[in-house]
């Protein structure tokens, strides 16, 4: 493709290929190619004129020109737009739509005769009358009835221009709400992109771990206990209980077996299935998840639902004021002025926009909130409960000691432990797998089906022997493996302060693995700040022994902690706090945290959490920074502050307008104009950001 250089100066290069040299999709592909070059800060391709603008740093100009020269129109693929491109396009469409509507609304007054304008206005009014009549026929006296009555009143007074202005402003406010909602859904879709990098591909030579980007339609992949299904497909073999709450909203798992369809984003709670891939990664029903989050009544903030109820309940008051004005003054103009003003429109519009805008802003800061009600809960919560491992401690713990027992070699203990643990996405499992890889201990698949025992460990058959790996509770209490004096001595002398994983084969312990689990950087400061924001109870729960738990609690500055806690115990602790009248937040990352996450008023999963934990949690942190919890607390506080400020403004301003109309200080057209403009203004104000890119407050 031939091009000409339009602008060439250090840090900026603009070239032009010619009008329509590439289409939008190809332009997005060009942008992605350029952004992969080290040193490129941004790239923007415009299909209408074939222009490409690149901002860069360093000595990459020649690489850019070489890339431009290598482009071929006949082999240039179309790419999917990035989230920023989608948002930019949506903003452009919205502004264009508003401009067109405004031009038509004011232009027709200049260029069209009155008769034609009146016919157009009557035609537009039909849909408002239909909505109002439909509400009345259903026994509802709501905003639709009020809008229809205001428009009808304008017609009765032969004020077609007033009726047209009312409908114009109502249309703009409706469009604004829809635009904000679309932006939120788009942002949620981007944040919900599945965090799955590798899958188990079923081949003739056994299961092979491959990057998900290499998976093609028709491939067979295996999904086991606790793992997220990464693609849409059909079950070919096996049976599993699948949690489909992300698509259906139902928390109860459903049975999925041969020939059943399964979807990306759902999670295997129990079982093992082989799936024939229908769509590759990135082509799933993930947008349905975002839409469910946005539309579910159960996920709305309580203040949002109350605003909607209040909005409809105020409508009869508006009618009563208009009727009283007509009876007292005998003036239809004054009565209509009162009718043109209502509280419900602004309440019903601005509060939901404030909520969805806050959710969108949370996603901008890499925090996924699955419903407005969780922001409201977060603002009023006074107790927060943390799982220790992988949450308060590093997401990348390390194996520091491997002690073999009863004739086993250290290398064999570590190799076989890694063979079992590689199937499960927990930080401790990754530590064991990484240690084996570091020591070049190859662990080929030698076992059959792996069974994950939630919060305890793993059970399988290894070289025709029963192998188990997990916690002390699982190995010594549940499985009745002998707890010998030798093991006790090892714990006291060699493993003090470490998290210990036990490996047993055929009914006897054969090795201990000591995990160093340092607290996260900045975690102690986060805990201290959480106390200052209003959390009266900060509790740490862990399945580790007392020594490891006490060491972590001291480093974190936590005074309330429980050690050797089982999953059902965690959930019971949460329930007890709630029974005492506390609003409880639970923060966790493992499959074993899922019962407690589900029991809390609102729950948070960490970025590296298990698929099941992220599925159950109400909020997911998409970064590794615990300070995001503080940011979320501040965002929820500011949201509630804005909502209450909106309430006060709507009630005060519209009361003044109604009084001005009743006393004759303003005409019906003026009160209608000011009412609708104020509704638009407060809705736009509700979309303003609270925080800058660093999470600092930029407005109240």
C-alpha positions in Angstrom: 0.0 0.0 0.0 1.4 3.4 -1.0 1.4 6.2 1.5 2.6 9.8 1.9 4.0 11.3 5.1 1.9 14.2 6.3 3.6 15.0 9.6 7.0 13.8 10.7 8.6 15.2 13.9 10.1 13.5 17.0 7.5 11.5 18.8 4.8 12.0 16.2 4.3 10.5 12.7 1.2 10.9 10.5 0.9 9.2 7.2 -2.0 8.9 4.7 -2.8 5.9 2.5 -5.6 7.6 0.6 -9.4 7.8 1.0 -10.9 4.4 1.9 -7.7 2.5 1.5 -8.8 0.4 4.4 -12.1 -0.1 6.2 -12.8 0.3 9.9 -12.0 -3.3 10.8 -8.7 -3.2 8.9 -8.0 0.1 10.6 -8.3 -1.5 14.0 -5.9 -4.2 12.9 -3.4 -1.6 11.8 -3.7 0.1 15.2 -3.1 -3.3 17.0 0.0 -4.0 14.8 1.5 -0.7 15.5 0.8 -0.8 19.3 2.8 -4.1 19.5 6.0 -2.2 18.5 8.0 -1.3 21.6 8.0 2.4 22.1 4.7 3.2 20.5 2.5 5.1 22.9 -0.7 5.3 20.7 -1.9 4.6 17.2 -5.0 5.9 15.5 -6.2 4.8 12.1 -9.0 6.7 10.3 -10.7 4.8 7.5 -12.5 7.7 5.9 -9.3 9.4 4.7 -6.8 6.5 5.1 -4.8 8.4 7.7 -2.7 6.9 10.5 -1.4 8.9 13.4 1.3 7.4 15.7 2.8 8.8 18.9 6.0 7.2 20.1 9.1 7.5 22.1 12.6 6.4 21.4 14.1 5.4 18.0 11.3 3.5 16.4 10.6 5.7 13.3 12.3 3.3 10.9 10.3 0.3 12.3 7.1 2.3 11.8 7.9 3.1 8.2 8.9 -0.6 7.6 5.5 -1.7 9.0 3.6 0.8 6.8 5.5 -0.5 3.7 4.7 -4.1 4.6 0.9 -3.5 4.6 -1.0 -5.2 1.7 -4.6 -4.3 1.1 -5.6 -7.8 -0.1 -4.1 -9.5 2.9 -5.0 -7.0 5.6 -7.4 -8.7 8.1 -10.3 -7.0 10.0 -9.8 -6.9 13.7 -12.3 -6.4 16.6 -12.4 -3.0 18.1 -10.8 -2.4 21.5 -12.9 -1.3 24.4 -11.7 2.3 24.0 -12.6 2.2 20.3 -16.1 0.9 21.2 -16.6 3.7 23.7 -15.3 6.3 21.3 -17.6 5.1 18.6 -20.6 5.0 21.0 -19.9 8.6 22.1 -19.6 9.7 18.5 -23.0 8.1 17.7 -24.6 9.7 20.7 -23.4 13.2 19.9 -24.3 12.9 16.3 -27.8 11.7 17.3 -28.3 14.7 19.7 -27.1 17.1 17.0 -29.5 15.7 14.4 -32.4 15.8 16.8 -31.6 19.4 17.8 -31.2 20.5 14.1 -34.5 18.9 13.2 -36.4 20.3 16.2 -35.3 23.9 15.6 -34.9 23.6 11.8 -38.5 22.5 11.1 -39.7 25.7 12.8 -37.9 27.7 10.1 -38.4 25.7 7.0 -41.8 23.9 7.4 -45.2 25.5 7.4 -47.2 25.3 10.6 -49.7 22.8 9.3 -47.0 20.2 8.5 -45.2 20.9 11.8 -48.5 20.2 13.7 -49.0 16.9 11.9 -45.5 15.8 12.7 -45.9 16.8 16.4 -49.2 14.8 16.6 -47.5 11.8 15.0 -44.7 11.9 17.6 -47.2 12.3 20.4 -48.9 9.1 19.5 -46.3 6.9 21.3 -46.5 8.9 24.5 -50.3 8.7 24.5 -50.0 4.9 23.9 -47.6 4.5 26.9 -49.9 6.6 29.1 -53.1 4.7 28.1 -51.3 1.4 28.5 -50.2 2.3 32.1 -53.8 3.4 32.9 -55.3 0.2 31.5 -52.8 -1.7 33.7 -54.0 0.3 36.8 -50.8 2.3 37.1 -50.6 6.0 37.5 -46.9 6.6 36.7 -44.5 8.9 34.8 -45.8 7.7 31.4 -49.3 9.0 32.4 -47.9 12.3 33.5 -45.9 12.8 30.3 -48.9 12.0 28.2 -51.1 14.4 30.3 -48.6 17.2 29.9 -48.4 16.8 26.2 -52.2 16.5 25.9 -52.6 19.7 28.0 -50.3 21.6 25.5 -52.5 20.4 22.6 -55.7 21.4 24.4 -54.3 25.0 24.7 -53.3 24.8 21.0 -49.6 25.1 22.0 -48.1 22.7 19.5 -44.6 24.2 19.9 -44.7 23.5 23.7 -45.8 19.9 23.1 -43.0 19.5 20.6 -40.4 20.9 23.0 -41.6 18.6 25.8 -41.2 15.6 23.5 -37.8 16.8 22.3 -36.5 17.1 25.8 -38.0 13.8 26.9 -36.4 12.1 23.9 -32.9 13.6 24.8 -33.2 12.4 28.4 -34.2 8.9 27.3 -31.3 8.8 24.8 -28.9 10.0 27.6 -30.0 7.2 29.9 -29.6 4.6 27.1 -26.2 5.9 26.1 -24.9 5.7 29.7 -26.3 2.2 30.0 -24.6 1.1 26.8 -21.3 2.5 28.0 -21.6 0.6 31.2 -22.4 -2.7 29.5 -19.5 -2.2 27.1 -17.1 -1.6 30.1 -18.5 -4.6 31.9 -18.0 -6.8 28.8 -14.4 -5.8 28.7 -13.8 -6.4 32.4 -15.6 -9.8 32.2 -13.2 -11.1 29.5 -12.3 -14.5 30.8 -9.0 -14.6 32.7 -8.1 -18.0 31.3 -4.7 -18.4 29.6 -4.3 -22.2 29.3 -6.6 -25.2 28.9 -6.3 -29.0 28.8 -6.5 -30.1 25.2 -7.6 -33.8 24.8 -5.3 -35.5 22.3 -4.5 -39.1 21.2 -1.5 -38.9 23.4 -3.4 -37.7 26.5 -4.2 -34.3 27.9 -1.9 -31.5 26.9 -1.8 -28.0 28.4 -2.0 -25.4 25.6 -2.7 -21.6 25.4 -6.4 -20.9 25.0 -5.6 -18.8 21.9 -4.6 -22.0 20.1 -8.0 -23.7 20.6 -10.1 -24.0 17.5 -13.8 -25.0 16.9 -14.0 -28.8 17.0 -11.1 -29.3 19.5 -11.8 -31.3 22.6 -10.9 -29.8 26.0 -11.2 -31.2 29.5 -12.6 -29.1 32.4 -12.3 -30.4 36.0 -13.6 -29.5 39.5 -13.5 -25.9 40.4 -12.4 -24.7 36.9 -14.2 -22.2 34.6 -15.5 -23.4 31.3 -13.5 -21.1 28.9 -15.5 -21.5 25.7 -19.0 -22.3 24.4 -19.3 -26.0 23.5 -21.1 -29.4 23.8 -20.3 -32.0 26.4 -18.8 -35.1 24.6 -18.1 -37.2 27.7 -18.2 -37.1 31.5 -20.7 -35.5 33.9 -20.5 -32.4 36.0 -22.5 -30.1 38.2 -22.1 -26.6 36.6 -22.7 -23.3 38.2 -24.4 -21.1 35.6 -25.2 -18.1 37.8 -23.2 -15.8 35.5 -25.8 -16.5 32.7 -29.0 -17.3 34.5 -28.7 -15.7 37.9 -29.5 -19.0 39.5 -27.0 -20.0 42.1 -27.9 -23.7 42.2 -25.6 -25.9 40.0 -27.2 -27.9 37.2 -26.2 -31.3 35.8 -24.5 -31.3 32.5 -23.7 -34.6 30.7 -23.2 -35.9 27.1 -24.8 -33.7 24.4 -25.6 -30.9 26.8 -24.5 -27.4 25.8 -22.2 -25.4 28.2 -21.1 -21.8 28.0 -18.0 -19.8 28.7 -17.9 -18.1 32.1 -19.8 -20.9 33.9 -17.9 -23.1 36.4 -17.7 -26.8 37.1 -18.4 -27.2 40.8 -18.1 -31.0 40.8 -17.2 -33.5 38.1 -15.1 -33.8 35.0 -16.2 -33.2 31.4 -14.8 -33.2 27.9 -16.2 -30.4 25.8 -16.2 -30.1 22.0 -15.4 -26.4 21.3 -18.1 -24.5 19.4 -16.7 -21.0 19.4 -13.1 -20.0 19.9 -12.0 -17.8 22.8 -13.5 -14.3 22.6 -16.6 -15.5 20.7 -18.7 -16.6 23.7 -21.9 -15.4 25.3 -19.9 -13.1 27.7 -22.1 -10.1 26.7 -25.1 -12.0 28.2 -23.3 -11.9 31.6 -22.9 -8.2 31.4 -26.5 -7.7 30.4 -27.7 -9.9 33.2 -25.7 -7.8 35.7 -27.1 -4.6 34.3 -30.8 -5.7 34.1 -31.3 -7.9 37.1 -33.7 -6.4 39.6 -32.0 -8.4 42.3 -28.7 -6.6 41.6 -30.1 -3.1 41.7 -29.1 -0.9 44.6 -31.8 -0.6 47.2 -31.6 3.2 46.9 -32.2 2.8 43.1 -35.3 0.6 43.6 -36.6 3.0 46.3 -36.1 6.0 43.9 -38.1 4.2 41.2 -40.9 3.4 43.6 -40.9 6.9 45.0 -40.9 8.3 41.4 -44.2 6.5 40.6 -45.7 7.3 44.0 -45.2 11.0 43.5 -47.1 11.1 40.2 -50.6 11.3 41.9 -49.3 14.2 44.0 -48.5 16.1 40.8 -52.0 15.5 39.4 -53.5 16.6 42.8 -51.6 19.9 42.8 -52.6 20.6 39.2 -56.3 19.8 40.0 -56.2 21.9 43.1 -54.7 24.8 41.2 -57.4 24.6 38.6 -60.2 24.6 41.3 -58.7 27.5 43.3 -57.6 29.8 40.4 -59.8 28.6 37.6 -56.7 29.0 35.3 -55.9 26.2 33.0 -52.6 27.9 32.2 -51.5 27.8 35.9 -52.8 24.2 36.3 -50.8 23.2 33.2 -47.7 24.9 34.6 -47.9 22.8 37.7 -48.6 19.7 35.6 -45.5 20.3 33.5 -43.3 19.9 36.6 -42.8 16.6 38.3 -40.3 15.1 40.7 -40.5 11.5 39.3 -38.8 12.0 36.0 -35.5 13.3 37.5 -35.6 10.8 40.3 -36.2 7.8 38.0 -33.5 8.9 35.6 -30.6 10.4 37.7 -30.4 7.8 40.4 -29.9 4.8 38.1 -27.5 6.8 36.0 -25.4 7.6 39.1 -25.3 4.0 40.0 -24.4 2.6 36.6 -21.8 5.4 36.2 -20.2 4.4 39.5 -20.1 0.8 38.3 -18.4 1.9 35.1 -15.9 4.0 37.0 -15.1 1.0 39.1 -14.3 -1.0 36.0 -12.1 1.8 34.8 -10.1 1.3 38.0 -10.0 -2.5 37.4 -12.7 -3.4 39.8 -15.7 -5.4 38.5 -18.9 -4.8 40.5 -21.7 -7.2 39.6 -24.6 -5.0 40.7 -25.3 -1.5 42.1 -26.6 -3.0 45.4 -23.1 -4.1 46.3 -21.8 -0.5 46.2 -24.5 0.5 48.6 -23.7 -2.4 50.9 -20.0 -1.5 50.8 -20.8 2.0 52.0 -22.6 0.8 55.1 -20.5 -2.3 55.9 -18.7 -2.3 59.3 -17.1 -5.7 59.3 -14.6 -7.2 56.8 -13.3 -10.7 56.8 -10.2 -11.8 55.0 -8.9 -15.2 53.9 -5.2 -15.3 54.5 -3.5 -17.4 51.8 -3.5 -15.6 48.4 -5.5 -12.7 49.8 -3.6 -11.0 52.6 -0.4 -12.9 51.7 1.4 -12.9 48.4 -0.4 -14.4 45.3 3.0 -16.1 44.6 4.0 -18.1 47.7 7.2 -20.2 47.4 8.2 -23.7 48.4 11.1 -23.4 50.8 11.3 -26.9 52.3 10.5 -30.4 51.1 11.0 -33.1 53.6 10.7 -36.8 52.5 9.5 -39.5 54.9 9.9 -43.3 55.1 12.3 -44.0 52.3 11.0 -41.5 49.8 13.4 -39.1 48.0 12.9 -35.4 48.2 12.8 -35.1 44.4 10.1 -37.8 44.1 7.9 -36.1 46.7 8.1 -32.7 44.9 7.6 -34.3 41.4 4.6 -36.3 42.3 3.0 -33.5 44.4 3.4 -31.2 41.3 1.8 -33.8 39.1 -1.3 -33.7 41.3 -1.4 -29.9 42.0 -0.9 -28.7 38.4 -4.7 -29.2 37.7 -5.8 -26.6 40.3 -5.5 -22.8 40.0 -4.7 -22.0 43.6 -1.6 -20.0 44.7 -0.2 -22.9 46.8 -0.7 -25.4 44.0 1.1 -23.0 41.6 4.0 -22.7 44.2 4.5 -26.5 44.2 4.3 -26.7 40.4 6.7 -23.8 39.9 9.2 -25.3 42.3 9.2 -28.6 40.4 9.7 -26.7 37.2 12.5 -24.7 38.7 14.3 -28.0 39.6 13.6 -29.5 36.2 11.5 -32.3 37.7 9.3 -33.5 34.8 5.9 -34.8 35.9 4.2 -36.5 33.1 0.5 -37.5 33.5 0.6 -40.8 35.4 -2.7 -40.6 37.2 -6.3 -41.0 36.1 -9.2 -38.9 37.4 -8.2 -36.2 39.9 -10.8 -35.5 42.7 -10.6 -32.2 44.4 -11.9 -32.3 48.0 -13.0 -28.7 48.6 -10.7 -26.9 51.2 -8.9 -30.0 52.0 -6.8 -31.5 49.2 -6.6 -33.8 46.2 -7.1 -37.5 45.8 -6.1 -39.6 42.9 -4.4 -42.9 41.7 -0.7 -42.6 41.1 1.0 -45.7 39.6 -1.8 -47.9 40.9 -1.4 -46.4 44.4 -3.8 -44.1 46.2 -2.2 -40.7 46.5 -3.5 -37.8 48.6 -2.2 -34.3 49.1 -3.6 -31.5 51.3 -4.1 -30.0 54.7 -3.4 -31.7 58.1 -7.2 -31.9 58.7 -7.7 -33.8 55.4 -4.7 -36.1 55.7 -4.8 -37.0 59.4 -8.4 -36.5 60.5 -10.5 -37.2 57.4 -8.3 -39.8 55.8 -7.0 -41.3 59.1 -3.4 -41.3 58.0 -1.2 -42.0 61.1 0.1 -38.8 62.7 3.5 -39.9 63.9 6.0 -38.5 66.4 8.4 -38.0 63.5 5.8 -35.8 61.6 5.1 -33.8 64.8 8.9 -33.2 65.3 9.3 -32.1 61.7 6.5 -29.5 62.2 7.9 -28.1 65.4 11.6 -28.0 64.3 11.7 -27.7 60.6 8.3 -26.1 59.5 7.7 -23.6 62.3 6.0 -20.5 60.8 5.4 -22.1 57.4 2.2 -23.3 55.8 2.5 -27.1 55.5 1.1 -29.4 52.8 1.1 -33.1 53.5 1.6 -35.8 50.8 0.4 -39.4 51.5 0.5 -42.6 49.4 -1.4 -45.8 50.3 -2.3 -44.8 53.8 0.9 -43.3 55.0 2.5 -39.8 54.9 5.5 -39.7 52.6 6.5 -36.1 52.6 5.9 -32.6 54.0 6.1 -29.4 51.9 6.7 -26.1 53.6 5.3 -23.0 51.9 6.6 -19.5 52.7 3.6 -17.2 52.4 4.8 -13.6 53.0 2.2 -10.9 53.5 1.4 -8.7 50.5 3.4 -5.5 50.1 1.3 -2.7 51.6 -1.3 -5.1 53.2 -0.6 -3.8 56.7 -1.1 -0.2 55.6 -4.4 -1.2 53.9 -5.6 -2.9 57.0 -4.8 0.3 59.0 -6.7 2.5 56.6 -9.7 0.2 56.5 -10.1 0.8 60.3 -10.1 4.5 59.6 -12.8 4.2 57.0 -15.3 2.7 59.5 -14.7 -1.0 59.6 -15.0 -1.9 63.3 -14.2 -5.6 62.9 -11.3 -6.8 60.7 -11.0 -10.6 60.9 -8.5 -13.0 59.3 -9.4 -16.6 58.7 -7.0 -19.4 57.6 -6.8 -23.1 57.5 -3.1 -22.9 58.5 -1.8 -23.8 61.9 -1.7 -21.4 64.8 2.0 -20.5 64.3 1.6 -19.5 60.7 -1.6 -17.6 61.4 -0.2 -15.7 64.4 2.9 -14.7 62.5 0.8 -13.3 59.6 -1.6 -11.5 61.9 1.2 -9.8 63.8 2.8 -8.6 60.6 -0.5 -7.3 59.3 -1.6 -5.6 62.6 -4.7 -7.8 62.8 -5.9 -8.6 66.3 -8.8 -10.8 65.4 -7.9 -14.1 63.6 -8.9 -17.8 63.5 -6.6 -20.6 62.5 -7.3 -24.1 61.2 -10.7 -23.0 59.9 -12.7 -25.2 57.6 -14.9 -23.8 54.7 -18.1 -24.5 56.6 -16.6 -22.8 59.7 -15.8 -19.7 57.6 -19.4 -19.5 56.4 -20.7 -19.9 60.0 -18.4 -17.1 61.2 -19.8 -14.8 58.6 -23.4 -15.8 59.5 -22.7 -15.2 63.2 -21.4 -11.7 62.5 -24.5 -10.9 60.4 -26.7 -12.3 63.2 -25.1 -9.8 65.5 -26.2 -7.0 63.3 -23.0 -6.4 61.3 -22.9 -5.7 57.5 -20.1 -8.1 56.4 -17.7 -8.0 53.5 -15.8 -11.2 52.7 -12.5 -11.2 50.8 -11.1 -14.5 49.4 -9.5 -16.2 46.5 -9.8 -20.0 46.8 -12.4 -22.6 46.1 -12.5 -23.2 49.8 -13.6 -19.6 50.3 -16.7 -19.9 48.2 -19.2 -20.8 51.0 -18.1 -17.7 53.0 -18.2 -15.5 49.9 -21.7 -16.6 49.2 -22.7 -16.1 52.9 -21.5 -12.5 53.2 -23.6 -9.4 52.5 -21.1 -8.6 49.7 -18.0 -10.5 48.7 -14.7 -9.7 46.9 -12.5 -12.1 44.9 -8.9 -11.4 44.2 -7.5 -11.2 40.7 -5.8 -14.6 40.9 -8.8 -16.2 42.6 -10.1 -19.6 41.6 -12.7 -19.6 38.9 -15.4 -20.7 41.4 -14.5 -17.9 43.8 -14.7 -15.3 41.1 -18.0 -16.7 40.0 -19.5 -16.6 43.5 -18.1 -13.2 44.5 -20.1 -10.0 44.0 -17.0 -7.9 43.3 -13.7 -8.9 41.6 -10.4 -7.0 41.9 -8.8 -7.2 38.5 -5.4 -6.0 39.9 -3.2 -7.4 42.7 -3.4 -4.2 44.8 -5.3 -4.5 48.0 -5.6 -0.7 48.1 -8.4 -1.1 45.5 -10.6 -2.1 48.4 -10.0 1.3 49.9 -10.8 2.9 46.5 -14.0 0.9 46.3 -15.0 2.1 49.8 -14.4 5.7 48.8 -16.3 5.3 45.5 -19.3 3.7 47.3 -19.3 6.6 49.8 -19.2 9.2 47.1 -22.0 7.5 45.2 -24.3 7.5 48.1 -23.4 11.2 48.8 -24.2 12.1 45.2 -27.5 10.3 45.3 -28.6 12.1 48.5 -27.5 15.4 47.0 -29.6 14.6 43.9 -32.6 13.9 46.1 -32.3 17.3 47.7 -31.8 19.2 44.4 -34.7 17.5 42.7 -37.1 18.1 45.5 -36.0 21.7 46.0 -35.7 22.9 42.4 -38.9 21.3 41.2 -40.9 22.6 44.1 -39.7 26.1 43.2 -40.8 25.6 39.6 -44.2 24.3 40.6 -44.7 27.3 42.9 -43.6 29.7 40.1 -46.1 28.1 37.7 -49.0 28.1 40.2 -48.4 31.8 41.1 -48.1 32.8 37.5 -44.5 33.9 37.6 -43.7 31.4 34.8 -45.7 30.1 31.9 -46.3 26.4 31.3 -43.7 26.4 28.5 -41.0 27.9 30.7 -41.6 25.5 33.7 -41.6 22.6 31.2 -38.3 23.8 29.7 -36.6 24.4 33.0 -37.9 21.1 34.4 -36.6 19.1 31.5 -33.3 21.0 31.3 -32.7 20.4 35.0 -33.5 16.7 34.6 -30.9 16.5 31.8 -28.4 18.6 33.8 -28.6 16.4 36.9 -28.4 13.3 34.8 -25.3 14.5 33.0 -23.9 15.6 36.4 -24.5 12.0 37.7 -22.1 10.7 35.1 -19.2 12.8 36.2 -16.1 11.0 37.6 -15.4 10.9 41.3 -11.8 9.9 41.0 -8.8 10.5 38.7 -6.7 7.8 37.1 -4.7 7.3 40.3 -7.9 7.0 42.4 -7.7 10.4 44.0 -10.8 12.5 44.7 -11.5 15.1 41.9 -14.9 16.3 43.0 -17.6 16.0 45.7 
